[in-house]
Amino acid sequence: MPAVTLSSSRALVRPRPSPRPSLLRTWLQRIRTRRALAALHPDQARDAGLEPWDLRAEIGKPFWRA
């Protein structure tokens, strides 16, 4: 049986996963986190050590702002 070789001018190269999260993933995480903070009861926020003004400032930020 003859051997068949397939040669390609382009090698198959898989992109390496980036060591840091993608920008989209970061934005989605910020959206989820800020929604969770907005859903906290004031007593829960106080138990977590969050001041009301800090909480309002974080919730009010747009997702693209850290």
N, CA, C and O atoms as a printed pandas DataFrame, in Angstrom:
     atom_number atom_name residue_name chain_id  residue_number  x_coord  y_coord  z_coord
0              1         N          MET        A               1    0.848   -1.172    0.000
1              2        CA          MET        A               1    0.000    0.000    0.000
2              3         C          MET        A               1    0.898    1.241    0.000
3              4         O          MET        A               1    1.773    1.365    0.858
4              5         N          PRO        A               2    0.695    2.156   -0.947
5              6        CA          PRO        A               2    1.556    3.336   -1.017
6              7         C          PRO        A               2    1.240    4.312    0.120
7              8         O          PRO        A               2    0.091    4.442    0.542
8              9         N          ALA        A               3    2.249    4.973    0.590
9             10        CA          ALA        A               3    2.081    5.972    1.650
10            11         C          ALA        A               3    1.611    7.282    1.027
11            12         O          ALA        A               3    2.105    7.706   -0.019
12            13         N          VAL        A               4    0.683    7.887    1.668
13            14        CA          VAL        A               4    0.162    9.164    1.188
14            15         C          VAL        A               4    0.597   10.240    2.159
15            16         O          VAL        A               4    0.380   10.139    3.367
16            17         N          THR        A               5    1.203   11.252    1.621
17            18        CA          THR        A               5    1.601   12.380    2.469
18            19         C          THR        A               5    0.881   13.610    1.974
19            20         O          THR        A               5    0.785   13.870    0.774
20            21         N          LEU        A               6    0.391   14.337    2.910
21            22        CA          LEU        A               6   -0.276   15.595    2.583
22            23         C          LEU        A               6    0.609   16.730    3.059
23            24         O          LEU        A               6    0.892   16.865    4.250
24            25         N          SER        A               7    1.027   17.520    2.133
25            26        CA          SER        A               7    1.850   18.659    2.532
26            27         C          SER        A               7    1.028   19.922    2.340
27            28         O          SER        A               7    0.286   20.077    1.371
28            29         N          SER        A               8    1.182   20.762    3.246
29            30        CA          SER        A               8    0.454   22.014    3.190
30            31         C          SER        A               8    1.442   23.153    3.328
31            32         O          SER        A               8    2.418   23.066    4.073
32            33         N          SER        A               9    1.180   24.195    2.615
33            34        CA          SER        A               9    2.082   25.336    2.727
34            35         C          SER        A               9    1.865   26.067    4.053
35            36         O          SER        A               9    2.731   26.804    4.523
36            37         N          ARG        A              10    0.671   25.842    4.653
37            38        CA          ARG        A              10    0.391   26.482    5.935
38            39         C          ARG        A              10    0.313   25.413    7.017
39            40         O          ARG        A              10   -0.393   24.415    6.878
40            41         N          ALA        A              11    1.028   25.635    8.060
41            42        CA          ALA        A              11    0.962   24.709    9.195
42            43         C          ALA        A              11   -0.254   25.083   10.042
43            44         O          ALA        A              11   -0.620   26.254   10.141
44            45         N          LEU        A              12   -0.865   24.085   10.641
45            46        CA          LEU        A              12   -1.995   24.353   11.521
46            47         C          LEU        A              12   -1.464   24.879   12.847
47            48         O          LEU        A              12   -0.767   24.180   13.582
48            49         N          VAL        A              13   -1.805   26.105   13.125
49            50        CA          VAL        A              13   -1.345   26.738   14.358
50            51         C          VAL        A              13   -2.572   27.140   15.153
51            52         O          VAL        A              13   -3.418   27.895   14.673
52            53         N          ARG        A              14   -2.661   26.644   16.342
53            54        CA          ARG        A              14   -3.769   27.030   17.213
54            55         C          ARG        A              14   -3.372   28.250   18.018
55            56         O          ARG        A              14   -2.272   28.306   18.567
56            57         N          PRO        A              15   -4.256   29.223   18.090
57            58        CA          PRO        A              15   -3.908   30.409   18.884
58            59         C          PRO        A              15   -3.849   30.034   20.363
59            60         O          PRO        A              15   -4.688   29.292   20.874
60            61         N          ARG        A              16   -2.860   30.557   21.012
61            62        CA          ARG        A              16   -2.720   30.308   22.445
62            63         C          ARG        A              16   -3.733   31.135   23.207
63            64         O          ARG        A              16   -3.974   32.291   22.860
64            65         N          PRO        A              17   -4.329   30.565   24.238
65            66        CA          PRO        A              17   -5.259   31.372   25.030
66            67         C          PRO        A              17   -4.497   32.497   25.715
67            68         O          PRO        A              17   -3.367   32.329   26.174
68            69         N          SER        A              18   -5.134   33.609   25.766
69            70        CA          SER        A              18   -4.499   34.769   26.368
70            71         C          SER        A              18   -4.405   34.584   27.885
71            72         O          SER        A              18   -5.329   34.049   28.498
72            73         N          PRO        A              19   -3.309   35.017   28.491
73            74        CA          PRO        A              19   -3.156   34.845   29.929
74            75         C          PRO        A              19   -4.094   35.730   30.735
75            76         O          PRO        A              19   -4.339   35.455   31.909
76            77         N          ARG        A              20   -4.611   36.765   30.141
77            78        CA          ARG        A              20   -5.534   37.645   30.855
78            79         C          ARG        A              20   -6.921   37.512   30.235
79            80         O          ARG        A              20   -7.045   37.133   29.070
80            81         N          PRO        A              21   -7.957   37.819   30.999
81            82        CA          PRO        A              21   -9.309   37.696   30.448
82            83         C          PRO        A              21   -9.537   38.709   29.321
83            84         O          PRO        A              21   -8.926   39.777   29.289
84            85         N          SER        A              22  -10.405   38.354   28.426
85            86        CA          SER        A              22  -10.697   39.257   27.313
86            87         C          SER        A              22  -11.457   40.474   27.826
87            88         O          SER        A              22  -12.026   40.463   28.918
88            89         N          LEU        A              23  -11.450   41.495   27.030
89            90        CA          LEU        A              23  -12.124   42.729   27.409
90            91         C          LEU        A              23  -13.623   42.493   27.580
91            92         O          LEU        A              23  -14.232   42.999   28.523
92            93         N          LEU        A              24  -14.204   41.736   26.681
93            94        CA          LEU        A              24  -15.634   41.449   26.777
94            95         C          LEU        A              24  -15.946   40.697   28.066
95            96         O          LEU        A              24  -16.919   41.014   28.751
96            97         N          ARG        A              25  -15.135   39.714   28.394
97            98        CA          ARG        A              25  -15.345   38.941   29.621
98            99         C          ARG        A              25  -15.239   39.849   30.853
99           100         O          ARG        A              25  -16.016   39.712   31.798
100          101         N          THR        A              26  -14.285   40.765   30.836
101          102        CA          THR        A              26  -14.127   41.712   31.946
102          103         C          THR        A              26  -15.358   42.590   32.084
103          104         O          THR        A              26  -15.851   42.804   33.192
104          105         N          TRP        A              27  -15.854   43.100   30.966
105          106        CA          TRP        A              27  -17.040   43.952   31.008
106          107         C          TRP        A              27  -18.257   43.197   31.527
107          108         O          TRP        A              27  -19.018   43.726   32.337
108          109         N          LEU        A              28  -18.445   41.968   31.067
109          110        CA          LEU        A              28  -19.588   41.178   31.527
110          111         C          LEU        A              28  -19.496   40.884   33.019
111          112         O          LEU        A              28  -20.505   40.884   33.724
112          113         N          GLN        A              29  -18.287   40.636   33.490
113          114        CA          GLN        A              29  -18.096   40.396   34.919
114          115         C          GLN        A              29  -18.440   41.645   35.722
115          116         O          GLN        A              29  -19.065   41.546   36.778
116          117         N          ARG        A              30  -18.046   42.811   35.241
117          118        CA          ARG        A              30  -18.380   44.065   35.940
118          119         C          ARG        A              30  -19.885   44.283   35.982
119          120         O          ARG        A              30  -20.424   44.715   37.001
120          121         N          ILE        A              31  -20.562   43.987   34.883
121          122        CA          ILE        A              31  -22.020   44.144   34.847
122          123         C          ILE        A              31  -22.667   43.235   35.884
123          124         O          ILE        A              31  -23.529   43.674   36.646
124          125         N          ARG        A              32  -22.251   41.961   35.915
125          126        CA          ARG        A              32  -22.833   41.009   36.885
126          127         C          ARG        A              32  -22.546   41.432   38.315
127          128         O          ARG        A              32  -23.424   41.360   39.176
128          129         N          THR        A              33  -21.328   41.871   38.570
129          130        CA          THR        A              33  -20.947   42.274   39.921
130          131         C          THR        A              33  -21.747   43.481   40.376
131          132         O          THR        A              33  -22.230   43.517   41.508
132          133         N          ARG        A              34  -21.888   44.458   39.512
133          134        CA          ARG        A              34  -22.611   45.679   39.901
134          135         C          ARG        A              34  -24.101   45.422   40.068
135          136         O          ARG        A              34  -24.749   46.056   40.901
136          137         N          ARG        A              35  -24.647   44.509   39.294
137          138        CA          ARG        A              35  -26.048   44.137   39.498
138          139         C          ARG        A              35  -26.232   43.418   40.824
139          140         O          ARG        A              35  -27.225   43.626   41.520
140          141         N          ALA        A              36  -25.265   42.567   41.170
141          142        CA          ALA        A              36  -25.336   41.862   42.455
142          143         C          ALA        A              36  -25.221   42.849   43.610
143          144         O          ALA        A              36  -25.916   42.714   44.617
144          145         N          LEU        A              37  -24.356   43.828   43.469
145          146        CA          LEU        A              37  -24.236   44.850   44.513
146          147         C          LEU        A              37  -25.530   45.651   44.649
147          148         O          LEU        A              37  -25.947   45.985   45.759
148          149         N          ALA        A              38  -26.160   45.957   43.519
149          150        CA          ALA        A              38  -27.409   46.721   43.546
150          151         C          ALA        A              38  -28.531   45.925   44.204
151          152         O          ALA        A              38  -29.460   46.508   44.761
152          153         N          ALA        A              39  -28.451   44.598   44.144
153          154        CA          ALA        A              39  -29.502   43.758   44.711
154          155         C          ALA        A              39  -29.324   43.524   46.215
155          156         O          ALA        A              39  -30.207   42.958   46.860
156          157         N          LEU        A              40  -28.196   43.951   46.775
157          158        CA          LEU        A              40  -27.959   43.739   48.200
158          159         C          LEU        A              40  -28.919   44.563   49.055
159          160         O          LEU        A              40  -29.227   45.712   48.740
160          161         N          HIS        A              41  -29.372   43.967   50.111
161          162        CA          HIS        A              41  -30.153   44.685   51.120
162          163         C          HIS        A              41  -29.163   45.549   51.904
163          164         O          HIS        A              41  -28.014   45.145   52.080
164          165         N          PRO        A              42  -29.577   46.721   52.377
165          166        CA          PRO        A              42  -28.642   47.592   53.122
166          167         C          PRO        A              42  -27.964   46.884   54.298
167          168         O          PRO        A              42  -26.795   47.138   54.585
168          169         N          ASP        A              43  -28.690   46.005   54.972
169          170        CA          ASP        A              43  -28.077   45.270   56.085
170          171         C          ASP        A              43  -26.968   44.340   55.593
171          172         O          ASP        A              43  -25.944   44.181   56.257
172          173         N          GLN        A              44  -27.177   43.728   54.425
173          174        CA          GLN        A              44  -26.146   42.858   53.863
174          175         C          GLN        A              44  -24.902   43.659   53.481
175          176         O          GLN        A              44  -23.776   43.210   53.700
176          177         N          ALA        A              45  -25.109   44.829   52.919
177          178        CA          ALA        A              45  -23.984   45.681   52.533
178          179         C          ALA        A              45  -23.193   46.100   53.773
179          180         O          ALA        A              45  -21.963   46.092   53.760
180          181         N          ARG        A              46  -23.894   46.461   54.830
181          182        CA          ARG        A              46  -23.206   46.836   56.074
182          183         C          ARG        A              46  -22.441   45.650   56.647
183          184         O          ARG        A              46  -21.323   45.812   57.138
184          185         N          ASP        A              47  -23.038   44.452   56.589
185          186        CA          ASP        A              47  -22.351   43.255   57.084
186          187         C          ASP        A              47  -21.083   42.972   56.291
187          188         O          ASP        A              47  -20.106   42.455   56.834
188          189         N          ALA        A              48  -21.100   43.310   55.013
189          190        CA          ALA        A              48  -19.931   43.095   54.157
190          191         C          ALA        A              48  -18.901   44.213   54.313
191          192         O          ALA        A              48  -17.823   44.152   53.722
192          193         N          GLY        A              49  -19.228   45.228   55.100
193          194        CA          GLY        A              49  -18.300   46.330   55.326
194          195         C          GLY        A              49  -18.320   47.379   54.229
195          196         O          GLY        A              49  -17.360   48.133   54.068
196          197         N          LEU        A              50  -19.406   47.429   53.476
197          198        CA          LEU        A              50  -19.527   48.406   52.388
198          199         C          LEU        A              50  -20.299   49.624   52.873
199          200         O          LEU        A              50  -21.382   49.505   53.446
200          201         N          GLU        A              51  -19.734   50.775   52.638
201          202        CA          GLU        A              51  -20.405   52.021   53.002
202          203         C          GLU        A              51  -21.417   52.367   51.912
203          204         O          GLU        A              51  -21.172   52.100   50.735
204          205         N          PRO        A              52  -22.543   52.955   52.288
205          206        CA          PRO        A              52  -23.583   53.252   51.290
206          207         C          PRO        A              52  -23.102   54.140   50.142
207          208         O          PRO        A              52  -23.482   53.918   48.992
208          209         N          TRP        A              53  -22.280   55.132   50.437
209          210        CA          TRP        A              53  -21.816   56.035   49.376
210          211         C          TRP        A              53  -20.842   55.321   48.435
211          212         O          TRP        A              53  -20.841   55.576   47.231
212          213         N          ASP        A              54  -20.015   54.429   48.982
213          214        CA          ASP        A              54  -19.122   53.650   48.117
214          215         C          ASP        A              54  -19.924   52.701   47.224
215          216         O          ASP        A              54  -19.611   52.511   46.048
216          217         N          LEU        A              55  -20.952   52.119   47.806
217          218        CA          LEU        A              55  -21.803   51.196   47.060
218          219         C          LEU        A              55  -22.516   51.921   45.914
219          220         O          LEU        A              55  -22.549   51.428   44.786
220          221         N          ARG        A              56  -23.082   53.084   46.210
221          222        CA          ARG        A              56  -23.771   53.857   45.163
222          223         C          ARG        A              56  -22.800   54.282   44.064
223          224         O          ARG        A              56  -23.143   54.267   42.882
224          225         N          ALA        A              57  -21.592   54.658   44.461
225          226        CA          ALA        A              57  -20.598   55.084   43.465
226          227         C          ALA        A              57  -20.223   53.916   42.550
227          228         O          ALA        A              57  -20.092   54.099   41.340
228          229         N          GLU        A              58  -20.051   52.721   43.115
229          230        CA          GLU        A              58  -19.678   51.552   42.307
230          231         C          GLU        A              58  -20.822   51.130   41.390
231          232         O          GLU        A              58  -20.598   50.806   40.223
232          233         N          ILE        A              59  -22.040   51.134   41.913
233          234        CA          ILE        A              59  -23.199   50.728   41.118
234          235         C          ILE        A              59  -23.436   51.701   39.964
235          236         O          ILE        A              59  -23.874   51.297   38.887
236          237         N          GLY        A              60  -23.149   52.968   40.189
237          238        CA          GLY        A              60  -23.405   53.991   39.178
238          239         C          GLY        A              60  -22.395   54.047   38.044
239          240         O          GLY        A              60  -22.619   54.747   37.057
240          241         N          LYS        A              61  -21.288   53.325   38.166
241          242        CA          LYS        A              61  -20.270   53.360   37.117
242          243         C          LYS        A              61  -20.737   52.589   35.881
243          244         O          LYS        A              61  -21.413   51.568   36.003
244          245         N          PRO        A              62  -20.377   53.076   34.700
245          246        CA          PRO        A              62  -20.647   52.272   33.494
246          247         C          PRO        A              62  -19.730   51.057   33.455
247          248         O          PRO        A              62  -18.678   51.055   34.096
248          249         N          PHE        A              63  -20.111   50.033   32.719
249          250        CA          PHE        A              63  -19.367   48.774   32.714
250          251         C          PHE        A              63  -17.953   48.916   32.191
251          252         O          PHE        A              63  -17.097   48.102   32.536
252          253         N          TRP        A              64  -17.678   49.908   31.380
253          254        CA          TRP        A              64  -16.344   50.029   30.805
254          255         C          TRP        A              64  -15.384   50.744   31.755
255          256         O          TRP        A              64  -14.184   50.796   31.483
256          257         N          ARG        A              65  -15.882   51.292   32.859
257          258        CA          ARG        A              65  -15.025   51.979   33.805
258          259         C          ARG        A              65  -14.691   51.064   34.968
259          260         O          ARG        A              65  -15.583   50.459   35.563
260          261         N          ALA        A              66  -13.424   50.962   35.291
261          262        CA          ALA        A              66  -12.975   50.102   36.399
262          263         C          ALA        A              66  -13.211   50.764   37.743
263          264         O          ALA        A              66  -12.893   50.184   38.781
